[in-house]
Amino acid sequence: MMQKKVCMVGVFGTGKTSLVQRYVYSQFTAKYHSTVGVKIDRKVVALGDASVTLVLWDLAGRDPNEEIPASYVSGSHGVLYVADGTRRDSIEQLDSLQSLVRGAAGDVPSVLALNKADLADEWQLSPREVEQLSKRQPIVRTSAKTGEGVEDTFRRLAQALLVDRTATGR
């Protein structure tokens, strides 16, 4: 069975850890715990005849001017960017974060999780803005609290990793 390193990247408080907890352990807690450094979890994803173990590197939330340690993202096969739909700043900082990651990991498959879909009435993004973002990369609306879109997000990334492996041989 193949293993694929996936980094979870976003600014502080977007729900990266909560998404991993929901996906790997089917749990959600409303208590906020800031990740220090990196936390690693694993989950096997079955995709038809293939299975892949996602090695999820939950990176501490970043300030866009702060470097992401190259050792964290180096060797990544994919990235799950996480933004909070209720915080425009978390979306505005995506370009900077994506540049930092590309500099360390190269151009790897990615998906953007627009988190906190359960708070849609508080979102600071219009449907048009979401559509514009989706032209740049795959997007899934997620809610770590309700579980909405969580399974789909990781499955989409796992499928992209298998396609990328076939295309690149990595």
C-alpha positions in Angstrom: 0.0 0.0 0.0 1.3 3.4 -0.9 1.7 6.3 1.6 1.3 9.9 0.6 2.3 12.9 2.8 -0.3 15.6 2.9 0.3 18.9 4.6 -2.6 20.9 6.1 -1.9 24.6 5.7 -3.8 27.7 6.7 -3.7 30.7 9.0 -4.5 30.3 12.7 -8.0 29.2 13.7 -9.3 28.0 10.3 -10.1 24.5 11.6 -7.2 22.4 10.3 -7.0 20.3 13.4 -10.7 20.0 13.7 -11.0 18.7 10.1 -8.3 16.1 10.8 -10.1 15.1 14.0 -13.4 14.8 12.2 -11.9 12.8 9.3 -9.6 10.5 11.2 -11.5 10.0 14.5 -15.1 11.1 13.6 -14.9 13.6 16.5 -15.4 17.3 16.9 -14.7 19.5 19.9 -15.6 23.2 20.2 -12.6 23.8 22.3 -9.8 25.6 20.4 -6.3 24.2 20.8 -3.6 25.8 18.8 -1.3 23.3 17.1 2.4 23.8 18.1 4.7 22.7 15.3 3.2 19.7 13.6 0.8 16.9 14.5 0.8 13.8 12.4 -2.1 11.4 11.8 -2.8 8.6 9.3 -5.9 7.3 7.5 -6.3 4.7 4.8 -8.5 5.7 1.9 -9.9 3.0 -0.4 -10.4 4.2 -4.0 -11.8 1.4 -6.1 -9.0 -1.2 -6.6 -6.4 1.1 -5.0 -5.8 2.1 -1.4 -3.6 5.0 -0.2 -2.5 5.8 3.3 -2.7 9.6 3.8 -0.1 10.7 6.3 -1.6 14.0 7.4 0.8 16.7 8.7 -1.3 19.2 10.6 0.9 22.3 10.6 0.6 25.1 13.1 -1.4 28.0 11.8 0.7 30.6 10.0 1.0 34.3 9.7 1.5 34.9 6.0 4.8 36.7 6.6 6.1 33.7 8.6 8.1 31.1 6.8 6.7 27.6 6.8 9.6 25.3 7.8 10.8 23.7 4.6 11.4 20.4 6.6 7.6 20.3 7.2 6.5 20.5 3.6 9.5 19.0 1.9 8.6 15.7 0.3 4.8 16.5 0.4 2.7 14.7 -2.2 -0.2 17.0 -1.7 -1.6 20.0 0.3 -5.0 20.6 1.9 -5.3 24.4 2.2 -7.9 25.4 4.9 -9.6 28.8 5.0 -12.4 30.0 7.2 -15.4 31.3 5.3 -16.3 33.6 8.2 -12.9 35.3 8.0 -12.0 37.1 4.8 -8.4 37.5 6.0 -7.9 33.7 5.9 -8.8 33.7 2.2 -6.8 36.8 1.4 -3.7 35.2 2.8 -4.0 32.0 0.7 -1.8 33.4 -2.2 1.1 34.1 0.2 0.7 30.7 1.9 0.5 28.9 -1.5 3.7 30.6 -2.6 5.5 29.6 0.5 4.4 26.0 0.1 5.3 25.9 -3.6 8.7 27.2 -2.8 9.4 24.2 -0.5 7.3 21.4 -2.0 6.9 22.3 -5.6 3.6 22.2 -7.6 1.8 19.3 -5.9 -2.0 18.5 -6.0 -4.1 20.5 -3.7 -7.6 21.1 -2.5 -9.0 24.1 -0.7 -11.4 23.4 2.2 -13.6 26.4 2.8 -14.4 25.5 6.4 -17.2 26.5 8.7 -20.0 25.8 6.2 -22.3 25.4 9.2 -21.9 29.2 9.7 -22.9 30.0 6.1 -25.0 33.0 7.2 -21.8 34.5 8.7 -19.6 34.0 5.6 -17.6 36.9 4.4 -17.4 35.5 0.8 -20.0 35.9 -1.9 -20.9 33.0 -4.1 -19.2 34.8 -6.9 -15.9 35.0 -5.0 -16.2 31.3 -4.2 -16.7 30.6 -7.9 -13.6 32.7 -8.7 -11.5 30.8 -6.2 -12.7 27.5 -7.7 -11.3 28.4 -11.1 -7.8 28.3 -9.5 -8.1 25.0 -7.6 -10.6 22.4 -6.4 -12.7 23.7 -3.5 -15.0 21.9 -1.1 -17.2 23.6 1.5 -16.6 21.8 4.8 -17.8 21.9 8.4 -15.6 20.0 10.9 -18.5 20.5 13.3 -21.2 18.8 11.2 -18.9 16.7 9.0 -20.3 18.3 5.8 -17.8 17.9 3.0 -15.0 16.5 5.1 -14.9 12.9 3.6 -15.3 14.4 0.1 -12.4 16.8 0.6 -9.9 14.1 1.6 -11.2 11.7 -1.0 -10.8 14.3 -3.8 -7.2 14.9 -2.7 -6.4 11.2 -2.5 -7.8 10.8 -6.0 -5.6 13.7 -7.2 -2.6 12.1 -5.6 -3.2 8.8 -7.4 -3.6 10.6 -10.7 -0.5 12.6 -10.0 1.5 9.4 -9.2 0.4 7.9 -12.5 1.4 11.0 -14.4 4.7 11.7 -12.6 5.7 8.3 -11.3 6.1 9.7 -7.8 
